[in-house]
Amino acid sequence: MTTARLPLFPLNAVLFPGLVLPLNVFEERYRAMMRELLKTDEDEPRRFAVVAIRDGRETAPTAAGMPDSMSAPVERGPADGFGPDPVQTFHRVGCIADAAKIRERSDGSFEVLATGTTRVRLLSVDASGPYLTAELEELEEDPGEDAGALAEGVMRAFRSYQKRLAGASERSLTTGADLPDEPSVISYLVAAAAVLDIPAKQRLLQAPDTATRLREELTLLRSETAVIRHLPSLPAVELTRAPTHPN
């Protein structure tokens, strides 16, 4: 079992391996985290862990990390807003992020661009420092049975779903040459791109193997496509670009 202790960045979002995560960092506890990460040699990965906040568990007076007004943000302790036992506030499976870009602005906030790398299980949370840190267990990706065949079916279902959701013509969709052929990569790409709520995305992240994740995605995509078919007035959604997450 490989374990690591890393800074912990809770979000109202689920990060998947291989997916890009843009962050707008302005809370002091996370600014302190970024200042510490900047001390890491440029040749070394600047790693932190991302976990999703359980629905209804955020206890701060405003949304997670959002300022109360246009004035300077209220300084909070590392565990403020996450209850007396922060580990109970977070989903137990998250993802390590590697920050390829950390740029400090003139006002002391940071623009960060990170990429998900490895799934991890949250073992414990430490709130004794200026920001949360966590003891984490890295999770291996088991392919499971029939992952290759399932991946092909998921991509067909995803194209149909994408076409229905965006109202696109067949020729405007991504071509087969642009698609990955590794089942685990496909499973994470589809999980990130599909318009699903956090609990559904979290279930996909913590699936025990790639094949299980792909099977659930196939069910979800077929169900969502059927719903969209009967709701043609749904607005188009960009599927390939993630929003910047404030903290």
VOGU-3710 file (C-alpha; in Angstrom, 3 decimals, decimal comma):
1> mttarlplfp> 0,000/0,000/0,000  1,497/3,334/-1,123  0,601/6,252/1,110  1,431/9,942/0,950  0,767/13,109/2,948  -0,275/16,021/0,740  -2,035/19,389/0,964  -5,795/18,933/0,673  -8,003/21,107/-1,530  -11,747/20,393/-1,035
11> lnavlfpglv> -14,020/21,424/-3,911  -17,660/21,298/-4,916  -16,493/19,248/-7,902  -14,975/15,865/-8,765  -11,535/15,671/-10,398  -10,622/12,675/-12,601  -7,156/11,448/-13,638  -6,015/13,067/-16,871  -8,424/15,998/-16,649  -7,375/19,640/-16,400
21> lplnvfeery> -8,417/21,671/-13,349  -8,234/25,502/-13,511  -8,436/27,239/-10,117  -8,879/30,836/-9,004  -7,298/30,847/-5,537  -8,113/33,761/-3,257  -8,785/32,377/0,251  -5,764/32,785/2,518  -5,674/29,111/3,539  -5,344/28,064/-0,104
31> rammrellkt> -3,036/30,945/-0,961  -0,732/29,641/1,783  -0,908/26,220/0,138  0,102/27,651/-3,230  2,974/29,627/-1,708  4,262/26,397/-0,194  3,890/24,504/-3,471  5,905/27,206/-5,219  8,851/26,271/-3,006  8,979/22,898/-4,772
41> dedeprrfav> 11,733/22,624/-7,355  10,415/23,243/-10,879  11,592/19,789/-11,942  9,468/18,132/-9,235  5,675/17,709/-9,326  3,723/20,250/-7,281  1,126/17,874/-5,918  -1,987/18,373/-3,850  -5,089/16,247/-3,364  -8,593/17,230/-4,472
51> vairdgreta> -11,659/15,777/-2,760  -15,314/16,577/-3,338  -17,354/18,017/-0,478  -20,337/15,871/0,475  -23,659/17,445/-0,436  -25,058/19,450/2,472  -21,914/19,126/4,588  -20,469/22,612/3,981  -21,182/24,560/7,176  -19,601/27,948/6,424
61> ptaagmpdsm> -22,014/30,937/6,286  -21,348/31,251/2,532  -20,553/28,743/-0,178  -17,197/27,018/0,059  -14,558/29,716/-0,090  -16,767/32,397/-1,638  -16,363/35,918/-0,170  -19,334/37,573/1,535  -18,894/40,766/-0,486  -16,544/42,563/-2,834
71> sapvergpad> -14,367/43,523/0,148  -11,342/41,504/1,219  -12,214/37,851/1,923  -12,700/36,848/5,540  -9,708/34,868/6,766  -10,663/31,366/7,837  -8,839/28,629/9,643  -7,859/25,535/7,639  -10,977/23,576/8,654  -13,507/26,427/8,806
81> gfgpdpvqtf> -16,750/25,467/7,109  -16,032/21,737/7,263  -17,439/20,874/10,693  -15,759/19,440/13,807  -14,454/16,369/11,960  -13,481/17,425/8,406  -12,860/13,873/7,195  -16,616/13,235/7,545  -17,362/16,230/5,310  -15,454/14,932/2,292
91> hrvgciadaa> -15,942/12,017/-0,043  -13,326/9,379/0,756  -12,007/8,905/-2,800  -10,349/11,839/-4,522  -7,598/12,560/-7,012  -4,050/13,896/-6,834  -3,523/17,065/-8,867  -0,207/18,210/-10,311  -0,016/21,994/-10,665  1,797/22,727/-13,923
101> kirersdgsf> 1,101/26,460/-13,574  0,894/28,570/-10,413  0,859/32,313/-11,075  0,581/34,850/-8,281  -1,388/37,991/-9,096  -0,630/41,475/-7,785  -3,422/41,180/-5,193  -1,922/37,992/-3,714  -4,423/35,615/-5,276  -3,305/32,822/-7,588
111> evlatgttrv> -4,179/31,478/-11,005  -3,558/27,729/-11,029  -3,732/25,130/-13,776  -3,460/21,546/-12,549  -4,030/18,079/-13,993  -5,495/15,060/-12,235  -3,057/12,158/-12,009  -3,901/9,348/-9,563  -6,943/8,316/-7,563  -6,466/8,274/-3,793
121> rllsvdasgp> -8,402/7,173/-0,739  -8,643/9,679/2,103  -7,390/8,122/5,345  -7,153/11,114/7,696  -7,180/14,923/7,704  -4,838/17,198/9,673  -6,012/20,755/10,421  -3,061/21,811/12,604  -1,285/23,883/9,936  -2,230/26,906/7,835
131> yltaeleele> -4,118/24,635/5,410  -5,522/21,117/5,478  -3,237/18,175/4,797  -4,271/14,546/4,395  -2,884/11,059/4,686  -3,764/9,321/1,429  -3,604/5,832/-0,043  -2,998/5,630/-3,785  -5,507/3,434/-5,637  -4,438/1,262/-8,555
141> edpgedagal> -6,652/1,145/-11,656  -7,836/-2,434/-12,204  -9,160/-2,931/-15,771  -11,766/-5,528/-14,817  -13,396/-7,841/-17,365  -14,282/-6,847/-20,944  -13,104/-3,252/-20,496  -12,102/-2,944/-24,162  -15,484/-3,970/-25,549  -17,289/-1,831/-22,984
151> aegvmrafrs> -15,163/1,185/-23,914  -16,256/0,874/-27,550  -19,901/0,762/-26,502  -19,465/3,745/-24,188  -17,911/5,848/-26,951  -20,808/5,051/-29,302  -23,282/5,967/-26,564  -21,318/9,112/-25,727  -21,378/10,296/-29,350  -25,158/9,864/-29,415
161> yqkrlagase> -25,494/11,642/-26,069  -23,204/14,467/-27,196  -25,141/14,894/-30,429  -28,487/15,040/-28,635  -27,247/17,396/-25,935  -25,435/19,842/-28,189  -27,758/19,566/-31,163  -24,662/18,860/-33,288  -24,502/17,182/-36,671  -22,528/13,967/-36,998
171> rslttgadlp> -19,689/15,612/-38,908  -19,199/18,252/-36,171  -18,419/15,648/-33,513  -14,958/14,491/-32,545  -13,627/11,990/-35,064  -12,462/8,538/-34,101  -8,851/9,504/-34,782  -9,062/12,091/-31,999  -10,397/9,701/-29,379  -8,275/7,769/-26,873
181> depsvisylv> -8,155/4,005/-27,144  -7,212/3,146/-23,545  -10,376/2,011/-21,695  -9,437/3,700/-18,410  -8,747/7,002/-20,196  -12,073/6,749/-22,027  -13,864/6,032/-18,748  -12,433/9,151/-17,087  -12,957/11,369/-20,140  -16,631/10,429/-20,381
191> aaaavldipa> -17,143/10,735/-16,622  -15,748/14,276/-16,684  -17,543/15,404/-19,849  -21,023/14,060/-19,114  -23,425/16,507/-17,480  -23,976/14,688/-14,189  -24,345/15,788/-10,578  -21,530/15,393/-8,053  -22,850/12,163/-6,462  -23,000/10,471/-9,887
201> kqrllqapdt> -19,511/11,643/-10,819  -18,217/10,540/-7,429  -19,626/7,044/-7,939  -17,783/6,852/-11,248  -14,514/8,049/-9,693  -14,625/5,441/-6,939  -15,707/2,511/-9,121  -13,648/-0,571/-8,183  -12,360/-1,089/-11,740  -12,518/0,362/-15,245
211> atrlreeltl> -15,099/-2,130/-16,506  -17,498/-1,308/-13,652  -17,120/2,407/-14,384  -17,777/1,860/-18,096  -20,872/-0,257/-17,406  -22,333/2,451/-15,195  -21,492/5,095/-17,796  -23,254/3,077/-20,483  -26,391/2,943/-18,332  -26,192/6,653/-17,480
221> lrsetavirh> -25,576/7,755/-21,065  -28,465/5,723/-22,446  -30,769/7,049/-19,732  -29,693/10,676/-20,185  -29,942/10,436/-23,977  -33,496/9,122/-23,677  -34,426/12,030/-21,405  -32,863/14,597/-23,746  -34,691/13,079/-26,721  -37,961/14,020/-25,027
231> lpslpavelt> -36,731/17,457/-23,940  -35,483/19,045/-27,172  -35,490/22,533/-25,646  -32,564/21,792/-23,338  -29,819/24,420/-23,796  -26,583/23,442/-25,498  -23,707/22,729/-23,141  -19,953/22,860/-23,800  -18,718/19,370/-23,061  -15,008/19,791/-23,549
241> rapthpn> -14,167/22,742/-21,321  -14,286/22,737/-17,526  -15,141/25,915/-15,610  -12,609/27,661/-13,409  -13,260/26,696/-9,795  -13,193/29,500/-7,215  -12,170/28,339/-3,760
//
